[in-house]
Each structure stands twice: as C-alpha cells, then as structure tokens.
Amino acid sequence: MGLNLKDLVIREKTTLEAFSNKIVAIDAYNAIYQFLASIRGPDGLQLTDTEGRITSHLSGLLYRNVNFLSLGIKPVYVFDGKPPSLKTAEIERRKQIKKDATIKYEKAVSEGNMEDARKYAQQTTSMRDGMVKESKEFLTYFGIPYVEAPSEGEATAAHLTNTGQAYASASQDYDSVLCGAKRLVRNFTSSGRRKIPNRNTYIEVFPEIIETQKTLDSIKMTREELVDVGILIGTDFNPNGFERIGPKTAMKLIKQHSRLEDIPQIQEQLEDIDFQQIRKIFLNPEVADVDEIIFNEVDYDGIMNYLVKERSFSEDRIQSTLNRLKKALEKKSQNLDQWF
C-alpha cells in the first residue's frame, strides 16, 4: 500500500543526470516489483525464456542499470529481510488483491478485453524467492553491490543516507521519509515514457526528489510528529488508518495535540493498534551497518552468458545494449583522464 504523504511533502522535479557520480540506495524489492508489474507482453503476461521462466525482472535490471552506469550513477540495491510482525495484515491484504485480480484477468481475457487484462495482470504481480536470488546474481555481473537488510529495506537505505554512504534512497513509497532518509528520490527506476491506462496517450515521468528536512521545515513539524501523522493516515503496519482522517486532517490534529495519545476523538481506535511499536519501526528501525560499499568492473562476458545462453535473450539486442554501456564508460574515463 505504502504511505500517502503526497500532499504533505515537498516534491521537486529532477533528472537522472543530477545523480551522476552519486551513490543511490535503491529499495530493491520496490524496484524489482515495478519491473515485474510493468514489463509485460500485449496479453499482460510477464516475459519468459524458452523454459517458461519469468525474465521481466532481469530485463528491467539490465536496461535500467545500463542507463544508470552510462550516466555515472552508482546504484546500490538494498533487499528486505524479515518483515515486522505488524506487517502481516498488510501482506494478507495484498495476497487477497492478487487473488481477486487473477479472477478479473481471466474474465477480461475470455471477453477479449486485452486492455483490462493487462491492467489486472499487473495487479497479480508477486515476487518469488528465486527471482531475488537471480537478481542478486545478475547485479554482481554489473559490479553493482547489494545490501541485505535485517528487516525493511527502505529503513536500511535511509540509514545509508544518514551515514553519508549514499546521497539518496530510491523508492516509490514515502516511508523512507518517516525512516529519516536525508533525501528520497521517486520514479528513479521508472522514469521515462509511460502509457496512461485505458487511453492511447503517453506521458513523460520524471524523477522527483524529496528532502526530508525541507519538508519538515515547510510543514513546521518534527519527524516524530510526522510519524504520528503517518499512523493516523495508515501505514503498512496499520493499513486502515483512522476513520475519516486524511493527510491534511492528520497534520492538523497532530499540530493541535502534538501526539496520538492526546487526541481525544481517536482514543477508542488507538486502543486497537500497537502505535508505540509502529513508531519504533520508523524511528528506531532494524538496519544493516555497512562498513564499505564497493563497486566492481562490469563483467560483459558474464552478462552475455547469463542472459543469452542461460535465459535465451536476443544476442544482438544484449550485445548492442552492452556496447552502448561500454562506449559511455570509455568516454567518461577519457574525460576523467583529461584532468590529470
């Protein structure tokens, strides 16, 4: 579900080029899920190799990381660990949505409505353990490091921005703001031309950056108060939020009363959630301490073998893509040599 802070945070349009020579900690599950949901055939089904194994995540990682490295961006992927027990209800809710979407997808296909079929197919997206293992293995061929978080990946990504090891964290969810990320960049792994559902129209999606302190200064709140706003709206750990309370009402209530315990009209509902534990998840999350983030050289032969020989990707297309990356990296190296 993610947290709906869209109307409260200060979002500024930016470009991928603005992150050149910067390390960006990417919420890996969030990014890979996007690839699995969006990279599909006309029938809405995910791409597969000759053995029927899904390859949409590999395709997304290939082209997006080639783009990142060509621009001089240094991505590090942060993978989720064990989710907090409070997330169980949200996980079950998502499973039910996938089941319902599967039924709708099959009905749309039987009626020949491929536009709806593709929409519902995206809602059935799930990530299996094998895909995570494949993604990690594939990243090593690019020389791109990854981090295993003990719990929520975006909490560790936010932590890396606070230790100075990353410039920003990247995710579509706003939870990183509550986790204290110095900067959150959205649309980082999904920028570009995108089709509007049910319309033959395309829009250009740009990355947008959110500086947490700038947002807090703008709305005149502390991070602790913003976490309470998030709990009122509804988080992954209390998905339903509080009845009839949206972002602006939540902010108004916290500004009036400072904290959840002091808001008279929510006390009955407050008894039904472990709000102290939710606060702890955001304010004092379990994170991975990373000694050093090390980037290695791109293994072009490794990428070719993995995608072409093992996963039946087009040899010409992969070779062309890797040649583009090689030229971009060589050009950057030549430009750097001119300074010495």
N, C-alpha and C positions, 0 to 999 in steps of 0.2 A: 504493500500500500504506500509506504513512505509517508513522510510528514508534510503537511500542506502549509508551508511558510511563504508561499509565493507572494502573497500580498504584503508581507512584512519586511522581507529582506531587500537590500539594495543590490539590484542586479545590473551589471554593466556589460554591454556587448563588447566582445573582444575577438581576436583571431587566433588560429593555431600558431601562426608565426610569432606571436607575442611570447610564446613559451619556448622559443629556441634557446638552447643552452641551459635550460632549467629542468630540474627533476620534478616529475609529477607522479604522485602516488595514486594509482588508479584502483578503485573498488572493483576487483576482478570479477566477482560474481555478477555485479551490476552490469559491467561491460559485456561479458560473455552472454548473459541473458538477453541483452539487446541484440547481439548478433544472431542468436538462435531465433529470436522473435521476428526479426526484420529481413534476414537473408533467406528468402524462400522462392520457390518457383511460382508460376502463374496459378497453379492449383492450391497455393497456400502451404504446400508441404515443404519441409526443410530439404536442403541439398544433401545428397548422399553419394557415396562412392560406389564402385561396381559390386561391392559386397553388401550394400544396403546400410552401411554405417553413416551416421549423420556427420556432415562436414561443414555445416553453416558456421560453427564457432571457429573452425580453422580458417575458413575464408575471411571472416571478419578480422581475426587476429593478423592474418597475412597483410591484407591491404591497409588496415589502419596503422599497423606498426611500421610498414614500409613508408607510409606517409609521415608518421612521427619522426622516424630516424632521418628521413630525407630533409626534414625541416630542422634537424638538430635537436629535437625534443628528446629528453631522456625519461622514458616511462619505467616505472616500477609497479608491478601488479601485486596487490595485497589480497590474499584469499581468506575467506571466512574460516573460522574454526567452529567450535561447538556453539550453537545459538543459546542465548539465555533462556531459561525455562519459561519465562514470561512470554516468549515469542510463540509458544505452542499454539495458542488460539489463532494467531495470525497465519501460521503455517497451515493449519487445518482449513482456515477460510480460503486460502489460495488454492488448496487442493480441490475444494468444492467448486470453485470458479472454473478450474480446468476441466472438471468432470462435466459441468453444465455446458461449457464451451464446446467440448467434444461432441455432445449431442446436437448442438446447434450447427456445428461444422458439417456433420454427416447429413443433416436435413438440408442445408444450403447446397451441398454437392448434389444430392438427389434431385433437387429442384433446378439445377444448372445455374444457380446464382453464385458465380465464382468470386464476385466482389465481396459478398458476405462471407463466403467460405474462407477467403484469405484472412479476413478480419477475425473470424472465430478461431482459425488455425493458430494465429498469433497468440491468442489467449490461452491456448493449450500448452504453451511452451513450458518445458521443465528441463532442468539441468541434472544429468546423471553423473555419478562418481567417475565413470570412465572419461567423460568429457573434461572434467577437472584435471585428471592425470594427463590427458592428451594435451591440454592447453599449457600446462607447466612444462612438459617435454618440448613442445613446439617453441615456447618462449626462449628456452636455452639455446636453440639454434640461432636465434636473433642476437644472442648475447645480452638479452634483457633479464634483469633479476626479478625474482618474486619473493614475497614475504608471506609466511604462514602466520596468520593472526590466531591468538588463543580463542577468540570469540568473534565479535563483529568486525569485519574487515575495514569498514569505514572509520571505526574508532582508532585502529592502528594507523590507517592512512592519515587521519587528523593528527595523531601523535607525531608522525614523521614531519609534519609541517611545523610543529612546535619545537622539535629538537633541531630544526634548521636543516634536516636531511632532505626535505622536499620543499619545493616552493609552494605547491598547492596540492590539495586532494581532488580527485575527479570522480564524480558520481552524479546520477540523475536525482538522487534523493537529497533532501535538505538536512537529513540527520547529522551530516558532518558539521553543520553549524553548531548544533547542540553539543556535539562531541568536542567542540573547541578548535576546529581547524582554523588556521590563520586565514586561509583562502580556500574556497570551494569553487571548482570550475564545472559547470554543467554543459551538456551537449559536446563534451570533449571527444567521446568515442562515437558520436552520432551526428556530428556536424556535416553539412552538405545539402544536396538537393533531396527533398522528401515529398512524396505524394500525399495529398490530403485524402483521407478515407472517403470512399463513395463519390469522389469528384475527380474529373480528369484535369486536376490542377496541381502544380508543384510549387513548393516554397523553399526558400533557402534558409537553412537552420544554421545559426552562428553560435559559437561557444559564448557563454556568459560567465563572468567571474563575480563572486560574492566575497567581499572582505568582511569577516565576522565583526571585527571591531568597528568598522564603519557602520554596519547595520545596527549594532548595539548603541553607538553614539547617536544615530539618527532617530531611533525609537526611544532613546533615553531609558534603557533597561540594562540590567546586568545579565550575564549569561545564565546565572541561576534562575532569574526571573523568566528568561526566555524558555528555559527548560520547563518551567511550570506552565507557561503558555502552550508549549507543545503537548503537554499531558492533557490539558483542557481540550485541545483540538482533537487529539487522538494520535497515538504513535503505534509502532508495530507491537508494542507491549501492552497497549490498551486500545485496540483498533477502533472501538466505537466512540471513544472520546466522551464528552459530556453532552447531554441532550441540549439541543438548540444553542450551542456555543461554537461559533466560527472564529477565525483568526482575529478579527478586529474586536469582537466581544471579549475574547480570551485576554487580549492585550489590555483592554480597558479594565477588566476585573483584577488582573494582577497589578496594574498601576494603582488601583484603588486600595487593594488589600495586601499587596506585596508577596503573598504566598498562598498556596492552595488551602492550608489549614484555616485561614482567616476569612475565607469567602463563605458567608452564611448559607447562600442558596444551593451550594453543592455538597454540603456535609453528608447528606444521606448517600449520594452517589459515591462520594470519596471513600466511604467505608468498604466499597466493593472492589477496590483496586489497591495494589501494593505500590502506592505512589512513591514511597521512600526508596524502594528498590529500583523503580524506573529512574528516579533522579540519579541514583548511584550508577546505573548503566551509562548514563550520558556524562555525568560529572566526574566519575572515577571508574572508567571502564577498564576491563582487562585488555592490555595491549602488549604487543611484541616489542621488546627492546632490541634494536638493530645496531650492531657495532659499526658496520660499514656497508654501504651499498656499492656493489662492484659491477660495472658494465664490461662485457667482453666483446670480442670481434664477432662480426656476423659470419656464420658458417653457411656460405652459399650452397655448397655441395650437400650439406646436411638438410637444408630446406628443400632442395630439389629432390633428393632421395625420399624424404619423408612424404612430401606432397604428391610427387609424380609416381614413384614406384610403389609406395605403400598405400596411398589414398586416391590414386587414379585421377589427379588433377591434370589439366591440359599442360603438357610440357612447354609448348610455345608461349602460352599465357604466363606461366610462372617464370620462365626464362626472361621474358620481356619485362615483367614486374621487377625481378631482381636486377636486371641490367639498369633499370631506372634508378634503383636504390644505390647501386654501385657507382654510377656516374655522379649522383648527388653527393655521396660521401667523399668521392675523389675530389670533387670541386671544392667542398668545404675544407678538405685537407690542404689543397693548393692555396686557397685563400688564407688559411692559417699560416702556412709556410712563408707567405709574403711579409709577415710581421717580424720574421726572425732572420 
